[in-house]
Amino acid sequence: MTAIDSNALIRPYASADLRATYDICARTAHNGGDARGIYSDDDLMPDFFTAPYLHFEPDLAFVLDIGAEPVGYVVGTADTAAFALRYRQEWIPRLAHKYPEGIGEPTTPDDVMIAVHYNPERMALPEIAAYPAHLHIDLLPEYQRQGQGRALMVTMLAALAAAGADAVHVAMATANTGARVFYDRLGFHEIAVSDPGPITYLGRATSG
């Protein structure tokens, strides 16, 4: 466990943290801002971008705890290709009743994200194969810009290195300019990807 200040602690995720991580994701999932009310169910984004990591990779999940409940978290995997395959084989069927696959071109915010959900192979693009790990970090706005996001990242980078991953990437919404500044300061660099859409891919070594 890593102490941040007298009231905050980075610790491993516990099952009792699930609802708090869902809330954090929903409040930060719209280009870094509040996604509540954008989708028909506020659980949609955490169902796709938080819960599968907690389910498949609980040893690579850490929360920022201020003594009441978590206010931030980082989740990830050391093997993106294996994670994408498991997502395809296990996570999509697990949620099929809740999020049926769409037909035709996506027209609503729900449609767009459900289409992403049904395409986990997007995680394992050939251009990012040299960065086998990936992660997602979310921190409530009032706890940002205080060094706590960096501390979460340092914890995760060390855990990924210990799990055997020598490099990591993130796929961030290009519109989230604040996140780009954060990653740049942590030594991430842009990875060229053909047709990235609204996403920017960044990578760095897990050590150094």
C-alpha positions as CSV (number, residue, x, y, z in Angstrom):
1,M,0.0,0.0,0.0
2,T,1.2,3.5,-0.8
3,A,0.5,6.5,1.4
4,I,-0.4,9.8,-0.4
5,D,-1.2,12.1,2.5
6,S,-2.6,11.7,6.0
7,N,-6.1,10.9,4.6
8,A,-5.4,9.1,1.4
9,L,-4.1,5.6,0.6
10,I,-3.5,3.6,-2.5
11,R,-4.5,0.0,-1.9
12,P,-5.5,-3.1,-3.8
13,Y,-9.1,-3.2,-5.0
14,A,-11.6,-5.1,-2.9
15,S,-15.0,-6.4,-3.9
16,A,-16.7,-3.9,-1.6
17,D,-15.3,-1.1,-3.8
18,L,-17.3,-2.2,-6.9
19,R,-20.1,0.4,-6.6
20,A,-17.7,3.2,-5.9
21,T,-15.6,2.3,-9.0
22,Y,-18.8,2.4,-11.1
23,D,-19.7,5.8,-9.7
24,I,-16.2,7.1,-10.5
25,C,-16.3,5.8,-14.0
26,A,-19.7,7.3,-14.7
27,R,-18.6,10.7,-13.4
28,T,-15.4,10.8,-15.5
29,A,-16.3,8.8,-18.7
30,H,-17.3,11.7,-21.0
31,N,-13.9,13.0,-22.3
32,G,-12.9,13.2,-18.6
33,G,-16.2,14.8,-17.5
34,D,-19.5,13.5,-16.2
35,A,-21.2,10.9,-18.4
36,R,-24.3,10.5,-16.2
37,G,-27.4,11.0,-18.2
38,I,-25.7,10.6,-21.6
39,Y,-26.5,6.9,-21.8
40,S,-29.7,5.2,-21.1
41,D,-28.1,3.5,-18.1
42,D,-25.3,5.1,-16.1
43,D,-23.8,1.7,-15.6
44,L,-23.1,1.3,-19.4
45,M,-19.5,2.8,-19.4
46,P,-18.4,1.0,-16.2
47,D,-19.9,-2.2,-17.5
48,F,-17.6,-2.0,-20.5
49,F,-14.5,-0.2,-19.2
50,T,-14.2,-1.0,-15.5
51,A,-16.0,-4.2,-14.5
52,P,-14.2,-6.6,-16.9
53,Y,-10.8,-5.6,-15.5
54,L,-12.1,-6.1,-11.9
55,H,-13.5,-9.5,-12.9
56,F,-10.6,-10.8,-15.0
57,E,-7.6,-9.0,-13.5
58,P,-8.3,-8.1,-9.8
59,D,-4.6,-8.2,-9.0
60,L,-4.1,-5.3,-11.4
61,A,-6.6,-3.0,-9.8
62,F,-5.9,-0.3,-7.3
63,V,-8.0,2.4,-5.6
64,L,-7.3,5.7,-4.1
65,D,-9.0,5.5,-0.6
66,I,-9.6,8.6,1.5
67,G,-11.0,6.7,4.4
68,A,-14.7,6.6,3.4
69,E,-14.8,5.1,-0.1
70,P,-12.5,5.2,-3.1
71,V,-12.3,8.4,-5.1
72,G,-10.1,7.1,-7.9
73,Y,-8.9,3.8,-9.4
74,V,-6.6,2.3,-12.0
75,V,-7.2,-1.0,-13.7
76,G,-5.4,-2.8,-16.5
77,T,-4.0,-6.0,-18.0
78,A,-0.4,-7.1,-18.7
79,D,-1.5,-9.0,-21.8
80,T,-3.9,-7.0,-24.0
81,A,-4.3,-9.7,-26.7
82,A,-5.3,-12.4,-24.1
83,F,-7.6,-9.9,-22.4
84,A,-9.4,-9.1,-25.7
85,L,-9.9,-12.8,-26.4
86,R,-11.3,-13.4,-23.0
87,Y,-13.6,-10.3,-23.3
88,R,-14.9,-11.8,-26.6
89,Q,-15.4,-15.3,-25.1
90,E,-16.7,-14.5,-21.7
91,W,-17.6,-10.8,-21.2
92,I,-19.8,-10.3,-24.3
93,P,-21.9,-13.4,-23.5
94,R,-22.2,-12.3,-19.9
95,L,-23.8,-9.0,-20.8
96,A,-25.7,-10.1,-23.9
97,H,-29.1,-9.9,-22.2
98,K,-28.4,-6.3,-21.1
99,Y,-26.7,-5.0,-24.2
100,P,-28.0,-6.8,-27.4
101,E,-25.8,-6.3,-30.5
102,G,-27.0,-3.5,-32.7
103,I,-28.1,-3.7,-36.3
104,G,-26.9,-1.1,-38.8
105,E,-25.0,2.1,-38.2
106,P,-24.9,3.3,-34.6
107,T,-27.1,6.4,-34.2
108,T,-27.2,7.0,-30.4
109,P,-24.5,7.3,-27.7
110,D,-25.7,3.8,-26.5
111,D,-25.4,2.4,-30.0
112,V,-21.9,3.7,-30.4
113,M,-20.6,2.3,-27.2
114,I,-22.4,-1.0,-27.6
115,A,-20.7,-1.3,-31.0
116,V,-17.3,-0.8,-29.3
117,H,-18.2,-3.4,-26.7
118,Y,-18.9,-6.0,-29.5
119,N,-15.5,-5.3,-31.1
120,P,-12.9,-6.2,-28.4
121,E,-10.3,-6.8,-31.1
122,R,-10.0,-3.0,-31.3
123,M,-7.8,-3.4,-28.1
124,A,-5.2,-5.4,-29.9
125,L,-4.2,-3.4,-33.0
126,P,-1.0,-4.4,-34.6
127,E,0.6,-1.0,-34.2
128,I,0.5,-1.3,-30.4
129,A,1.7,-4.9,-30.2
130,A,5.1,-3.6,-28.8
131,Y,3.1,-2.2,-25.8
132,P,1.4,-5.4,-24.5
133,A,-0.2,-4.0,-21.4
134,H,-2.9,-1.4,-21.2
135,L,-4.7,0.5,-18.4
136,H,-7.5,2.8,-17.5
137,I,-7.3,5.4,-14.8
138,D,-10.1,7.5,-13.4
139,L,-10.1,10.0,-10.6
140,L,-12.9,12.3,-9.4
141,P,-12.2,15.9,-10.5
142,E,-11.8,17.3,-6.9
143,Y,-8.9,14.9,-6.4
144,Q,-7.1,15.6,-9.6
145,R,-3.9,17.8,-10.0
146,Q,-2.7,16.9,-6.5
147,G,-0.2,14.1,-7.4
148,Q,-2.7,11.3,-6.6
149,G,-3.2,10.3,-10.2
150,R,0.6,10.1,-10.7
151,A,0.8,7.9,-7.5
152,L,-1.9,5.6,-8.9
153,M,0.1,5.3,-12.2
154,V,3.4,4.6,-10.4
155,T,1.7,1.8,-8.5
156,M,0.2,0.3,-11.6
157,L,3.4,0.6,-13.7
158,A,5.3,-1.3,-11.0
159,A,2.6,-4.0,-10.9
160,L,2.6,-4.4,-14.7
161,A,6.4,-4.7,-14.7
162,A,6.2,-7.4,-12.0
163,A,3.6,-9.2,-14.1
164,G,6.0,-9.4,-17.0
165,A,4.9,-6.5,-19.2
166,D,7.8,-4.3,-20.3
167,A,5.6,-1.6,-22.0
168,V,2.1,-0.3,-21.6
169,H,-0.3,1.8,-23.7
170,V,-3.4,3.8,-23.1
171,A,-6.2,4.6,-25.6
172,M,-7.6,8.0,-24.6
173,A,-10.2,10.2,-26.2
174,T,-8.4,12.8,-28.2
175,A,-10.9,15.4,-27.0
176,N,-9.7,14.8,-23.4
177,T,-6.9,17.4,-23.5
178,G,-6.4,17.3,-19.8
179,A,-5.6,13.6,-19.9
180,R,-3.1,14.2,-22.6
181,V,-1.2,16.6,-20.5
182,F,-1.2,14.1,-17.6
183,Y,0.2,11.3,-19.7
184,D,2.8,13.5,-21.4
185,R,4.1,14.5,-17.9
186,L,4.4,10.8,-17.1
187,G,6.6,10.1,-20.1
188,F,4.1,8.7,-22.5
189,H,4.6,9.3,-26.2
190,E,2.1,9.0,-29.1
191,I,1.9,5.8,-31.0
192,A,1.1,6.1,-34.7
193,V,-2.1,4.1,-35.5
194,S,-3.8,4.0,-38.9
195,D,-7.4,5.3,-38.7
196,P,-7.5,5.8,-34.9
197,G,-10.9,7.5,-35.1
198,P,-11.5,9.7,-32.0
199,I,-8.8,7.9,-30.0
200,T,-5.1,8.8,-29.4
201,Y,-2.8,5.9,-28.5
202,L,0.1,6.6,-26.1
203,G,2.8,4.3,-24.8
204,R,5.8,4.0,-22.5
205,A,8.0,1.5,-20.8
206,T,6.6,0.2,-17.5
207,S,10.0,1.0,-15.8
208,G,12.3,3.9,-16.0
